[in-house]
Amino acid sequence: MHAGTRQVLLLFKKRASRAIQSPRDGNGELHIAFAIPSAELGNWESWLQTRGIAVEEKRAWESGGWSLYFLDPDRHLIELATPGTWSVY
């Protein structure tokens, strides 16, 4: 769903994405994604590593984008997404 000129609101049906073995199953704690430039992905990985924050998953998407998933202190799933992750981004 478009939520503005450069924003996307994604809604997940509970347990609907289990078939792709992803932590984004709409169950449990909140999942939120932030758009980042592709060139920043490595910087974010380094930033997380130096702070001892485990990456839950790093996924390459068919359209060329990447998603990097990690948990915040409240166990909310945070996604950093590069262009090519969704059809609108």
PyMOL Python script that loads the backbone (N, CA, C, O; Angstrom):
from pymol import cmd

cmd.read_pdbstr("""\
ATOM      1  N   MET A   1       0.849  -1.173   0.000  1.00  0.00           N
ATOM      2  CA  MET A   1       0.000   0.000   0.000  1.00  0.00           C
ATOM      3  C   MET A   1       0.894   1.234   0.000  1.00  0.00           C
ATOM      4  O   MET A   1       1.832   1.325   0.792  1.00  0.00           O
ATOM      5  N   HIS A   2       0.614   2.153  -0.858  1.00  0.00           N
ATOM      6  CA  HIS A   2       1.356   3.415  -0.840  1.00  0.00           C
ATOM      7  C   HIS A   2       0.914   4.233   0.370  1.00  0.00           C
ATOM      8  O   HIS A   2      -0.281   4.345   0.643  1.00  0.00           O
ATOM      9  N   ALA A   3       1.856   4.793   1.079  1.00  0.00           N
ATOM     10  CA  ALA A   3       1.563   5.625   2.241  1.00  0.00           C
ATOM     11  C   ALA A   3       2.182   7.007   2.064  1.00  0.00           C
ATOM     12  O   ALA A   3       2.401   7.715   3.046  1.00  0.00           O
ATOM     13  N   GLY A   4       2.462   7.392   0.843  1.00  0.00           N
ATOM     14  CA  GLY A   4       3.078   8.679   0.538  1.00  0.00           C
ATOM     15  C   GLY A   4       3.888   8.551  -0.731  1.00  0.00           C
ATOM     16  O   GLY A   4       3.880   7.501  -1.373  1.00  0.00           O
ATOM     17  N   THR A   5       4.577   9.595  -1.095  1.00  0.00           N
ATOM     18  CA  THR A   5       5.318   9.578  -2.351  1.00  0.00           C
ATOM     19  C   THR A   5       6.492   8.617  -2.343  1.00  0.00           C
ATOM     20  O   THR A   5       6.819   8.058  -3.390  1.00  0.00           O
ATOM     21  N   ARG A   6       7.134   8.402  -1.214  1.00  0.00           N
ATOM     22  CA  ARG A   6       8.283   7.497  -1.149  1.00  0.00           C
ATOM     23  C   ARG A   6       8.172   6.554   0.039  1.00  0.00           C
ATOM     24  O   ARG A   6       9.187   6.108   0.572  1.00  0.00           O
ATOM     25  N   GLN A   7       6.965   6.251   0.453  1.00  0.00           N
ATOM     26  CA  GLN A   7       6.757   5.370   1.590  1.00  0.00           C
ATOM     27  C   GLN A   7       5.842   4.226   1.186  1.00  0.00           C
ATOM     28  O   GLN A   7       5.015   4.364   0.285  1.00  0.00           O
ATOM     29  N   VAL A   8       5.997   3.113   1.852  1.00  0.00           N
ATOM     30  CA  VAL A   8       5.158   1.947   1.605  1.00  0.00           C
ATOM     31  C   VAL A   8       4.707   1.402   2.950  1.00  0.00           C
ATOM     32  O   VAL A   8       5.512   1.276   3.873  1.00  0.00           O
ATOM     33  N   LEU A   9       3.453   1.087   3.065  1.00  0.00           N
ATOM     34  CA  LEU A   9       2.921   0.435   4.254  1.00  0.00           C
ATOM     35  C   LEU A   9       2.672  -1.021   3.879  1.00  0.00           C
ATOM     36  O   LEU A   9       1.865  -1.309   2.995  1.00  0.00           O
ATOM     37  N   LEU A  10       3.358  -1.928   4.545  1.00  0.00           N
ATOM     38  CA  LEU A  10       3.198  -3.358   4.269  1.00  0.00           C
ATOM     39  C   LEU A  10       2.422  -4.005   5.407  1.00  0.00           C
ATOM     40  O   LEU A  10       2.727  -3.789   6.580  1.00  0.00           O
ATOM     41  N   LEU A  11       1.435  -4.785   5.058  1.00  0.00           N
ATOM     42  CA  LEU A  11       0.658  -5.544   6.030  1.00  0.00           C
ATOM     43  C   LEU A  11       0.862  -7.016   5.735  1.00  0.00           C
ATOM     44  O   LEU A  11       0.770  -7.444   4.585  1.00  0.00           O
ATOM     45  N   PHE A  12       1.137  -7.789   6.769  1.00  0.00           N
ATOM     46  CA  PHE A  12       1.387  -9.214   6.593  1.00  0.00           C
ATOM     47  C   PHE A  12       0.315 -10.026   7.291  1.00  0.00           C
ATOM     48  O   PHE A  12      -0.004  -9.784   8.455  1.00  0.00           O
ATOM     49  N   LYS A  13      -0.235 -10.983   6.580  1.00  0.00           N
ATOM     50  CA  LYS A  13      -1.181 -11.912   7.173  1.00  0.00           C
ATOM     51  C   LYS A  13      -0.399 -12.865   8.065  1.00  0.00           C
ATOM     52  O   LYS A  13       0.635 -13.400   7.664  1.00  0.00           O
ATOM     53  N   LYS A  14      -0.892 -13.068   9.253  1.00  0.00           N
ATOM     54  CA  LYS A  14      -0.205 -13.905  10.234  1.00  0.00           C
ATOM     55  C   LYS A  14       0.137 -15.269   9.646  1.00  0.00           C
ATOM     56  O   LYS A  14      -0.738 -15.968   9.135  1.00  0.00           O
ATOM     57  N   ARG A  15       1.410 -15.643   9.721  1.00  0.00           N
ATOM     58  CA  ARG A  15       1.978 -16.906   9.246  1.00  0.00           C
ATOM     59  C   ARG A  15       1.868 -17.097   7.737  1.00  0.00           C
ATOM     60  O   ARG A  15       2.027 -18.223   7.265  1.00  0.00           O
ATOM     61  N   ALA A  16       1.605 -16.057   6.965  1.00  0.00           N
ATOM     62  CA  ALA A  16       1.423 -16.200   5.525  1.00  0.00           C
ATOM     63  C   ALA A  16       2.733 -16.324   4.764  1.00  0.00           C
ATOM     64  O   ALA A  16       2.731 -16.825   3.640  1.00  0.00           O
ATOM     65  N   SER A  17       3.846 -15.890   5.329  1.00  0.00           N
ATOM     66  CA  SER A  17       5.113 -15.928   4.592  1.00  0.00           C
ATOM     67  C   SER A  17       6.005 -17.072   5.033  1.00  0.00           C
ATOM     68  O   SER A  17       7.188 -17.079   4.692  1.00  0.00           O
ATOM     69  N   ARG A  18       5.504 -18.009   5.753  1.00  0.00           N
ATOM     70  CA  ARG A  18       6.303 -19.161   6.204  1.00  0.00           C
ATOM     71  C   ARG A  18       6.898 -19.928   5.027  1.00  0.00           C
ATOM     72  O   ARG A  18       7.970 -20.518   5.156  1.00  0.00           O
ATOM     73  N   ALA A  19       6.221 -19.926   3.889  1.00  0.00           N
ATOM     74  CA  ALA A  19       6.680 -20.695   2.733  1.00  0.00           C
ATOM     75  C   ALA A  19       8.039 -20.227   2.224  1.00  0.00           C
ATOM     76  O   ALA A  19       8.763 -21.007   1.604  1.00  0.00           O
ATOM     77  N   ILE A  20       8.403 -18.954   2.477  1.00  0.00           N
ATOM     78  CA  ILE A  20       9.695 -18.456   2.016  1.00  0.00           C
ATOM     79  C   ILE A  20      10.728 -18.421   3.134  1.00  0.00           C
ATOM     80  O   ILE A  20      11.795 -17.827   2.979  1.00  0.00           O
ATOM     81  N   GLN A  21      10.416 -19.051   4.251  1.00  0.00           N
ATOM     82  CA  GLN A  21      11.351 -19.146   5.383  1.00  0.00           C
ATOM     83  C   GLN A  21      11.886 -17.774   5.773  1.00  0.00           C
ATOM     84  O   GLN A  21      13.097 -17.549   5.768  1.00  0.00           O
ATOM     85  N   SER A  22      10.995 -16.872   6.108  1.00  0.00           N
ATOM     86  CA  SER A  22      11.372 -15.514   6.451  1.00  0.00           C
ATOM     87  C   SER A  22      10.902 -15.171   7.852  1.00  0.00           C
ATOM     88  O   SER A  22       9.881 -15.687   8.306  1.00  0.00           O
ATOM     89  N   PRO A  23      11.637 -14.301   8.549  1.00  0.00           N
ATOM     90  CA  PRO A  23      11.172 -13.875   9.865  1.00  0.00           C
ATOM     91  C   PRO A  23       9.999 -12.897   9.773  1.00  0.00           C
ATOM     92  O   PRO A  23       9.474 -12.485  10.808  1.00  0.00           O
ATOM     93  N   ARG A  24       9.577 -12.518   8.578  1.00  0.00           N
ATOM     94  CA  ARG A  24       8.485 -11.567   8.391  1.00  0.00           C
ATOM     95  C   ARG A  24       7.159 -12.308   8.310  1.00  0.00           C
ATOM     96  O   ARG A  24       6.525 -12.293   7.255  1.00  0.00           O
ATOM     97  N   ASP A  25       6.723 -12.941   9.364  1.00  0.00           N
ATOM     98  CA  ASP A  25       5.514 -13.755   9.265  1.00  0.00           C
ATOM     99  C   ASP A  25       4.281 -13.082   9.854  1.00  0.00           C
ATOM    100  O   ASP A  25       3.229 -13.715   9.939  1.00  0.00           O
ATOM    101  N   GLY A  26       4.377 -11.821  10.262  1.00  0.00           N
ATOM    102  CA  GLY A  26       3.228 -11.118  10.810  1.00  0.00           C
ATOM    103  C   GLY A  26       2.807 -11.618  12.175  1.00  0.00           C
ATOM    104  O   GLY A  26       1.704 -11.305  12.624  1.00  0.00           O
ATOM    105  N   ASN A  27       3.643 -12.379  12.844  1.00  0.00           N
ATOM    106  CA  ASN A  27       3.326 -12.949  14.134  1.00  0.00           C
ATOM    107  C   ASN A  27       4.245 -12.362  15.192  1.00  0.00           C
ATOM    108  O   ASN A  27       5.432 -12.153  14.937  1.00  0.00           O
ATOM    109  N   GLY A  28       3.710 -12.096  16.373  1.00  0.00           N
ATOM    110  CA  GLY A  28       4.555 -11.644  17.474  1.00  0.00           C
ATOM    111  C   GLY A  28       4.854 -10.154  17.433  1.00  0.00           C
ATOM    112  O   GLY A  28       3.971  -9.337  17.172  1.00  0.00           O
ATOM    113  N   GLU A  29       6.092  -9.818  17.691  1.00  0.00           N
ATOM    114  CA  GLU A  29       6.485  -8.426  17.810  1.00  0.00           C
ATOM    115  C   GLU A  29       6.378  -7.693  16.475  1.00  0.00           C
ATOM    116  O   GLU A  29       6.222  -8.312  15.422  1.00  0.00           O
ATOM    117  N   LEU A  30       6.461  -6.400  16.538  1.00  0.00           N
ATOM    118  CA  LEU A  30       6.351  -5.518  15.396  1.00  0.00           C
ATOM    119  C   LEU A  30       7.470  -5.720  14.385  1.00  0.00           C
ATOM    120  O   LEU A  30       8.609  -6.004  14.756  1.00  0.00           O
ATOM    121  N   HIS A  31       7.143  -5.573  13.113  1.00  0.00           N
ATOM    122  CA  HIS A  31       8.132  -5.569  12.036  1.00  0.00           C
ATOM    123  C   HIS A  31       8.018  -4.219  11.347  1.00  0.00           C
ATOM    124  O   HIS A  31       6.930  -3.807  10.945  1.00  0.00           O
ATOM    125  N   ILE A  32       9.145  -3.534  11.213  1.00  0.00           N
ATOM    126  CA  ILE A  32       9.157  -2.245  10.536  1.00  0.00           C
ATOM    127  C   ILE A  32      10.378  -2.192   9.624  1.00  0.00           C
ATOM    128  O   ILE A  32      11.441  -2.707   9.967  1.00  0.00           O
ATOM    129  N   ALA A  33      10.219  -1.572   8.474  1.00  0.00           N
ATOM    130  CA  ALA A  33      11.310  -1.494   7.503  1.00  0.00           C
ATOM    131  C   ALA A  33      11.665  -0.037   7.232  1.00  0.00           C
ATOM    132  O   ALA A  33      10.804   0.842   7.214  1.00  0.00           O
ATOM    133  N   PHE A  34      12.956   0.190   7.023  1.00  0.00           N
ATOM    134  CA  PHE A  34      13.463   1.503   6.655  1.00  0.00           C
ATOM    135  C   PHE A  34      14.207   1.378   5.336  1.00  0.00           C
ATOM    136  O   PHE A  34      15.012   0.466   5.147  1.00  0.00           O
ATOM    137  N   ALA A  35      13.934   2.299   4.431  1.00  0.00           N
ATOM    138  CA  ALA A  35      14.612   2.324   3.139  1.00  0.00           C
ATOM    139  C   ALA A  35      15.990   2.946   3.311  1.00  0.00           C
ATOM    140  O   ALA A  35      16.141   3.987   3.951  1.00  0.00           O
ATOM    141  N   ILE A  36      16.995   2.292   2.727  1.00  0.00           N
ATOM    142  CA  ILE A  36      18.355   2.827   2.745  1.00  0.00           C
ATOM    143  C   ILE A  36      18.934   2.731   1.336  1.00  0.00           C
ATOM    144  O   ILE A  36      18.504   1.881   0.557  1.00  0.00           O
ATOM    145  N   PRO A  37      19.904   3.586   0.992  1.00  0.00           N
ATOM    146  CA  PRO A  37      20.570   3.451  -0.304  1.00  0.00           C
ATOM    147  C   PRO A  37      21.391   2.162  -0.345  1.00  0.00           C
ATOM    148  O   PRO A  37      21.926   1.733   0.677  1.00  0.00           O
ATOM    149  N   SER A  38      21.488   1.557  -1.503  1.00  0.00           N
ATOM    150  CA  SER A  38      22.262   0.314  -1.659  1.00  0.00           C
ATOM    151  C   SER A  38      23.690   0.469  -1.156  1.00  0.00           C
ATOM    152  O   SER A  38      24.242  -0.449  -0.551  1.00  0.00           O
ATOM    153  N   ALA A  39      24.284   1.621  -1.405  1.00  0.00           N
ATOM    154  CA  ALA A  39      25.676   1.858  -1.018  1.00  0.00           C
ATOM    155  C   ALA A  39      25.861   1.870   0.500  1.00  0.00           C
ATOM    156  O   ALA A  39      26.993   1.765   0.973  1.00  0.00           O
ATOM    157  N   GLU A  40      24.797   1.993   1.263  1.00  0.00           N
ATOM    158  CA  GLU A  40      24.888   2.056   2.726  1.00  0.00           C
ATOM    159  C   GLU A  40      24.750   0.695   3.407  1.00  0.00           C
ATOM    160  O   GLU A  40      24.965   0.595   4.615  1.00  0.00           O
ATOM    161  N   LEU A  41      24.402  -0.339   2.672  1.00  0.00           N
ATOM    162  CA  LEU A  41      24.161  -1.646   3.282  1.00  0.00           C
ATOM    163  C   LEU A  41      25.378  -2.150   4.053  1.00  0.00           C
ATOM    164  O   LEU A  41      25.243  -2.599   5.192  1.00  0.00           O
ATOM    165  N   GLY A  42      26.555  -2.082   3.452  1.00  0.00           N
ATOM    166  CA  GLY A  42      27.778  -2.527   4.125  1.00  0.00           C
ATOM    167  C   GLY A  42      28.091  -1.712   5.370  1.00  0.00           C
ATOM    168  O   GLY A  42      28.562  -2.257   6.368  1.00  0.00           O
ATOM    169  N   ASN A  43      27.832  -0.412   5.317  1.00  0.00           N
ATOM    170  CA  ASN A  43      28.051   0.439   6.491  1.00  0.00           C
ATOM    171  C   ASN A  43      27.137   0.031   7.642  1.00  0.00           C
ATOM    172  O   ASN A  43      27.555   0.000   8.799  1.00  0.00           O
ATOM    173  N   TRP A  44      25.888  -0.281   7.312  1.00  0.00           N
ATOM    174  CA  TRP A  44      24.963  -0.731   8.347  1.00  0.00           C
ATOM    175  C   TRP A  44      25.382  -2.071   8.937  1.00  0.00           C
ATOM    176  O   TRP A  44      25.292  -2.269  10.149  1.00  0.00           O
ATOM    177  N   GLU A  45      25.836  -2.988   8.096  1.00  0.00           N
ATOM    178  CA  GLU A  45      26.307  -4.287   8.609  1.00  0.00           C
ATOM    179  C   GLU A  45      27.473  -4.084   9.576  1.00  0.00           C
ATOM    180  O   GLU A  45      27.524  -4.717  10.631  1.00  0.00           O
ATOM    181  N   SER A  46      28.389  -3.220   9.226  1.00  0.00           N
ATOM    182  CA  SER A  46      29.533  -2.923  10.108  1.00  0.00           C
ATOM    183  C   SER A  46      29.071  -2.278  11.401  1.00  0.00           C
ATOM    184  O   SER A  46      29.533  -2.639  12.484  1.00  0.00           O
ATOM    185  N   TRP A  47      28.160  -1.325  11.289  1.00  0.00           N
ATOM    186  CA  TRP A  47      27.646  -0.625  12.466  1.00  0.00           C
ATOM    187  C   TRP A  47      27.001  -1.609  13.435  1.00  0.00           C
ATOM    188  O   TRP A  47      27.249  -1.551  14.639  1.00  0.00           O
ATOM    189  N   LEU A  48      26.174  -2.513  12.913  1.00  0.00           N
ATOM    190  CA  LEU A  48      25.524  -3.517  13.758  1.00  0.00           C
ATOM    191  C   LEU A  48      26.548  -4.441  14.404  1.00  0.00           C
ATOM    192  O   LEU A  48      26.456  -4.743  15.594  1.00  0.00           O
ATOM    193  N   GLN A  49      27.525  -4.889  13.616  1.00  0.00           N
ATOM    194  CA  GLN A  49      28.544  -5.809  14.132  1.00  0.00           C
ATOM    195  C   GLN A  49      29.353  -5.174  15.254  1.00  0.00           C
ATOM    196  O   GLN A  49      29.600  -5.825  16.270  1.00  0.00           O
ATOM    197  N   THR A  50      29.768  -3.927  15.098  1.00  0.00           N
ATOM    198  CA  THR A  50      30.584  -3.280  16.130  1.00  0.00           C
ATOM    199  C   THR A  50      29.813  -3.071  17.424  1.00  0.00           C
ATOM    200  O   THR A  50      30.416  -2.879  18.480  1.00  0.00           O
ATOM    201  N   ARG A  51      28.493  -3.105  17.354  1.00  0.00           N
ATOM    202  CA  ARG A  51      27.663  -2.939  18.547  1.00  0.00           C
ATOM    203  C   ARG A  51      27.132  -4.268  19.073  1.00  0.00           C
ATOM    204  O   ARG A  51      26.331  -4.296  20.008  1.00  0.00           O
ATOM    205  N   GLY A  52      27.576  -5.360  18.478  1.00  0.00           N
ATOM    206  CA  GLY A  52      27.168  -6.682  18.952  1.00  0.00           C
ATOM    207  C   GLY A  52      25.718  -7.021  18.655  1.00  0.00           C
ATOM    208  O   GLY A  52      25.110  -7.833  19.352  1.00  0.00           O
ATOM    209  N   ILE A  53      25.167  -6.405  17.628  1.00  0.00           N
ATOM    210  CA  ILE A  53      23.779  -6.675  17.252  1.00  0.00           C
ATOM    211  C   ILE A  53      23.778  -7.731  16.150  1.00  0.00           C
ATOM    212  O   ILE A  53      24.331  -7.527  15.069  1.00  0.00           O
ATOM    213  N   ALA A  54      23.150  -8.851  16.446  1.00  0.00           N
ATOM    214  CA  ALA A  54      23.139  -9.968  15.500  1.00  0.00           C
ATOM    215  C   ALA A  54      22.201  -9.699  14.327  1.00  0.00           C
ATOM    216  O   ALA A  54      21.088  -9.205  14.507  1.00  0.00           O
ATOM    217  N   VAL A  55      22.659 -10.026  13.143  1.00  0.00           N
ATOM    218  CA  VAL A  55      21.817  -9.961  11.954  1.00  0.00           C
ATOM    219  C   VAL A  55      21.018 -11.268  11.905  1.00  0.00           C
ATOM    220  O   VAL A  55      21.591 -12.356  11.861  1.00  0.00           O
ATOM    221  N   GLU A  56      19.702 -11.145  11.912  1.00  0.00           N
ATOM    222  CA  GLU A  56      18.824 -12.317  11.867  1.00  0.00           C
ATOM    223  C   GLU A  56      18.832 -12.949  10.482  1.00  0.00           C
ATOM    224  O   GLU A  56      18.807 -14.172  10.343  1.00  0.00           O
ATOM    225  N   GLU A  57      18.866 -12.103   9.464  1.00  0.00           N
ATOM    226  CA  GLU A  57      18.860 -12.597   8.088  1.00  0.00           C
ATOM    227  C   GLU A  57      19.314 -11.481   7.157  1.00  0.00           C
ATOM    228  O   GLU A  57      19.034 -10.304   7.389  1.00  0.00           O
ATOM    229  N   LYS A  58      20.018 -11.871   6.100  1.00  0.00           N
ATOM    230  CA  LYS A  58      20.344 -10.976   4.997  1.00  0.00           C
ATOM    231  C   LYS A  58      19.814 -11.670   3.750  1.00  0.00           C
ATOM    232  O   LYS A  58      20.225 -12.785   3.427  1.00  0.00           O
ATOM    233  N   ARG A  59      18.892 -10.997   3.046  1.00  0.00           N
ATOM    234  CA  ARG A  59      18.201 -11.632   1.934  1.00  0.00           C
ATOM    235  C   ARG A  59      18.366 -10.814   0.657  1.00  0.00           C
ATOM    236  O   ARG A  59      18.185  -9.596   0.648  1.00  0.00           O
ATOM    237  N   ALA A  60      18.716 -11.516  -0.423  1.00  0.00           N
ATOM    238  CA  ALA A  60      18.750 -10.910  -1.751  1.00  0.00           C
ATOM    239  C   ALA A  60      17.396 -11.168  -2.407  1.00  0.00           C
ATOM    240  O   ALA A  60      16.889 -12.288  -2.364  1.00  0.00           O
ATOM    241  N   TRP A  61      16.816 -10.144  -3.007  1.00  0.00           N
ATOM    242  CA  TRP A  61      15.529 -10.261  -3.667  1.00  0.00           C
ATOM    243  C   TRP A  61      15.715 -10.357  -5.178  1.00  0.00           C
ATOM    244  O   TRP A  61      16.684  -9.833  -5.727  1.00  0.00           O
ATOM    245  N   GLU A  62      14.789 -11.023  -5.838  1.00  0.00           N
ATOM    246  CA  GLU A  62      14.864 -11.251  -7.279  1.00  0.00           C
ATOM    247  C   GLU A  62      14.988  -9.958  -8.079  1.00  0.00           C
ATOM    248  O   GLU A  62      15.615  -9.939  -9.138  1.00  0.00           O
ATOM    249  N   SER A  63      14.397  -8.889  -7.578  1.00  0.00           N
ATOM    250  CA  SER A  63      14.423  -7.614  -8.303  1.00  0.00           C
ATOM    251  C   SER A  63      15.708  -6.815  -8.050  1.00  0.00           C
ATOM    252  O   SER A  63      15.837  -5.681  -8.510  1.00  0.00           O
ATOM    253  N   GLY A  64      16.660  -7.415  -7.313  1.00  0.00           N
ATOM    254  CA  GLY A  64      17.961  -6.784  -7.122  1.00  0.00           C
ATOM    255  C   GLY A  64      18.188  -6.129  -5.781  1.00  0.00           C
ATOM    256  O   GLY A  64      19.311  -5.727  -5.480  1.00  0.00           O
ATOM    257  N   GLY A  65      17.168  -6.010  -4.975  1.00  0.00           N
ATOM    258  CA  GLY A  65      17.314  -5.377  -3.666  1.00  0.00           C
ATOM    259  C   GLY A  65      17.803  -6.336  -2.602  1.00  0.00           C
ATOM    260  O   GLY A  65      17.841  -7.551  -2.795  1.00  0.00           O
ATOM    261  N   TRP A  66      18.176  -5.757  -1.474  1.00  0.00           N
ATOM    262  CA  TRP A  66      18.626  -6.530  -0.317  1.00  0.00           C
ATOM    263  C   TRP A  66      17.840  -6.090   0.908  1.00  0.00           C
ATOM    264  O   TRP A  66      17.482  -4.920   1.037  1.00  0.00           O
ATOM    265  N   SER A  67      17.574  -7.026   1.801  1.00  0.00           N
ATOM    266  CA  SER A  67      16.989  -6.733   3.104  1.00  0.00           C
ATOM    267  C   SER A  67      17.917  -7.279   4.176  1.00  0.00           C
ATOM    268  O   SER A  67      18.429  -8.394   4.076  1.00  0.00           O
ATOM    269  N   LEU A  68      18.116  -6.475   5.190  1.00  0.00           N
ATOM    270  CA  LEU A  68      18.930  -6.855   6.344  1.00  0.00           C
ATOM    271  C   LEU A  68      18.009  -6.779   7.555  1.00  0.00           C
ATOM    272  O   LEU A  68      17.414  -5.733   7.815  1.00  0.00           O
ATOM    273  N   TYR A  69      17.884  -7.883   8.300  1.00  0.00           N
ATOM    274  CA  TYR A  69      16.965  -7.960   9.435  1.00  0.00           C
ATOM    275  C   TYR A  69      17.740  -8.109  10.740  1.00  0.00           C
ATOM    276  O   TYR A  69      18.712  -8.861  10.821  1.00  0.00           O
ATOM    277  N   PHE A  70      17.290  -7.377  11.758  1.00  0.00           N
ATOM    278  CA  PHE A  70      17.840  -7.521  13.105  1.00  0.00           C
ATOM    279  C   PHE A  70      16.763  -7.157  14.111  1.00  0.00           C
ATOM    280  O   PHE A  70      15.745  -6.566  13.751  1.00  0.00           O
ATOM    281  N   LEU A  71      16.984  -7.510  15.376  1.00  0.00           N
ATOM    282  CA  LEU A  71      16.010  -7.244  16.429  1.00  0.00           C
ATOM    283  C   LEU A  71      16.445  -6.061  17.274  1.00  0.00           C
ATOM    284  O   LEU A  71      17.629  -5.892  17.567  1.00  0.00           O
ATOM    285  N   ASP A  72      15.472  -5.240  17.664  1.00  0.00           N
ATOM    286  CA  ASP A  72      15.772  -4.160  18.595  1.00  0.00           C
ATOM    287  C   ASP A  72      15.682  -4.725  20.021  1.00  0.00           C
ATOM    288  O   ASP A  72      15.325  -5.891  20.186  1.00  0.00           O
ATOM    289  N   PRO A  73      15.997  -3.933  21.051  1.00  0.00           N
ATOM    290  CA  PRO A  73      15.981  -4.472  22.421  1.00  0.00           C
ATOM    291  C   PRO A  73      14.631  -5.026  22.868  1.00  0.00           C
ATOM    292  O   PRO A  73      14.579  -5.862  23.770  1.00  0.00           O
ATOM    293  N   ASP A  74      13.532  -4.570  22.250  1.00  0.00           N
ATOM    294  CA  ASP A  74      12.209  -5.075  22.591  1.00  0.00           C
ATOM    295  C   ASP A  74      11.776  -6.238  21.695  1.00  0.00           C
ATOM    296  O   ASP A  74      10.616  -6.651  21.719  1.00  0.00           O
ATOM    297  N   ARG A  75      12.709  -6.757  20.911  1.00  0.00           N
ATOM    298  CA  ARG A  75      12.500  -7.890  20.014  1.00  0.00           C
ATOM    299  C   ARG A  75      11.608  -7.560  18.826  1.00  0.00           C
ATOM    300  O   ARG A  75      10.997  -8.458  18.245  1.00  0.00           O
ATOM    301  N   HIS A  76      11.525  -6.288  18.457  1.00  0.00           N
ATOM    302  CA  HIS A  76      10.844  -5.910  17.224  1.00  0.00           C
ATOM    303  C   HIS A  76      11.804  -6.172  16.072  1.00  0.00           C
ATOM    304  O   HIS A  76      12.999  -5.892  16.175  1.00  0.00           O
ATOM    305  N   LEU A  77      11.282  -6.705  14.984  1.00  0.00           N
ATOM    306  CA  LEU A  77      12.110  -7.011  13.831  1.00  0.00           C
ATOM    307  C   LEU A  77      12.280  -5.753  12.982  1.00  0.00           C
ATOM    308  O   LEU A  77      11.300  -5.193  12.489  1.00  0.00           O
ATOM    309  N   ILE A  78      13.514  -5.317  12.816  1.00  0.00           N
ATOM    310  CA  ILE A  78      13.842  -4.143  12.024  1.00  0.00           C
ATOM    311  C   ILE A  78      14.430  -4.620  10.704  1.00  0.00           C
ATOM    312  O   ILE A  78      15.306  -5.485  10.675  1.00  0.00           O
ATOM    313  N   GLU A  79      13.940  -4.051   9.622  1.00  0.00           N
ATOM    314  CA  GLU A  79      14.438  -4.375   8.290  1.00  0.00           C
ATOM    315  C   GLU A  79      15.029  -3.122   7.663  1.00  0.00           C
ATOM    316  O   GLU A  79      14.411  -2.058   7.687  1.00  0.00           O
ATOM    317  N   LEU A  80      16.209  -3.247   7.111  1.00  0.00           N
ATOM    318  CA  LEU A  80      16.813  -2.203   6.290  1.00  0.00           C
ATOM    319  C   LEU A  80      16.724  -2.699   4.866  1.00  0.00           C
ATOM    320  O   LEU A  80      17.249  -3.768   4.551  1.00  0.00           O
ATOM    321  N   ALA A  81      16.070  -1.945   3.994  1.00  0.00           N
ATOM    322  CA  ALA A  81      15.781  -2.402   2.649  1.00  0.00           C
ATOM    323  C   ALA A  81      16.374  -1.443   1.610  1.00  0.00           C
ATOM    324  O   ALA A  81      16.216  -0.226   1.705  1.00  0.00           O
ATOM    325  N   THR A  82      17.055  -2.018   0.623  1.00  0.00           N
ATOM    326  CA  THR A  82      17.637  -1.226  -0.458  1.00  0.00           C
ATOM    327  C   THR A  82      16.684  -1.183  -1.654  1.00  0.00           C
ATOM    328  O   THR A  82      15.761  -1.994  -1.729  1.00  0.00           O
ATOM    329  N   PRO A  83      16.890  -0.249  -2.591  1.00  0.00           N
ATOM    330  CA  PRO A  83      16.055  -0.238  -3.792  1.00  0.00           C
ATOM    331  C   PRO A  83      16.079  -1.594  -4.492  1.00  0.00           C
ATOM    332  O   PRO A  83      17.106  -2.270  -4.540  1.00  0.00           O
ATOM    333  N   GLY A  84      14.932  -1.969  -5.028  1.00  0.00           N
ATOM    334  CA  GLY A  84      14.802  -3.266  -5.679  1.00  0.00           C
ATOM    335  C   GLY A  84      14.214  -4.322  -4.766  1.00  0.00           C
ATOM    336  O   GLY A  84      14.088  -5.485  -5.152  1.00  0.00           O
ATOM    337  N   THR A  85      13.850  -3.918  -3.549  1.00  0.00           N
ATOM    338  CA  THR A  85      13.244  -4.852  -2.597  1.00  0.00           C
ATOM    339  C   THR A  85      11.778  -5.079  -2.926  1.00  0.00           C
ATOM    340  O   THR A  85      11.306  -6.216  -2.909  1.00  0.00           O
ATOM    341  N   TRP A  86      11.059  -4.013  -3.224  1.00  0.00           N
ATOM    342  CA  TRP A  86       9.635  -4.083  -3.555  1.00  0.00           C
ATOM    343  C   TRP A  86       9.435  -3.484  -4.934  1.00  0.00           C
ATOM    344  O   TRP A  86      10.309  -2.780  -5.439  1.00  0.00           O
ATOM    345  N   SER A  87       8.313  -3.753  -5.535  1.00  0.00           N
ATOM    346  CA  SER A  87       8.029  -3.225  -6.878  1.00  0.00           C
ATOM    347  C   SER A  87       7.934  -1.705  -6.889  1.00  0.00           C
ATOM    348  O   SER A  87       8.139  -1.077  -7.928  1.00  0.00           O
ATOM    349  N   VAL A  88       7.625  -1.109  -5.738  1.00  0.00           N
ATOM    350  CA  VAL A  88       7.518   0.353  -5.662  1.00  0.00           C
ATOM    351  C   VAL A  88       8.778   1.004  -5.108  1.00  0.00           C
ATOM    352  O   VAL A  88       8.840   2.225  -4.970  1.00  0.00           O
ATOM    353  N   TYR A  89       9.791   0.185  -4.788  1.00  0.00           N
ATOM    354  CA  TYR A  89      11.040   0.728  -4.239  1.00  0.00           C
ATOM    355  C   TYR A  89      12.201  -0.093  -4.736  1.00  0.00           C
ATOM    356  O   TYR A  89      13.349   0.191  -4.395  1.00  0.00           O
TER     357      TYR A  89
END
""", "prot")
cmd.dss("prot")
cmd.show_as("cartoon", "prot")
cmd.util.cbc("prot")
cmd.orient("prot")
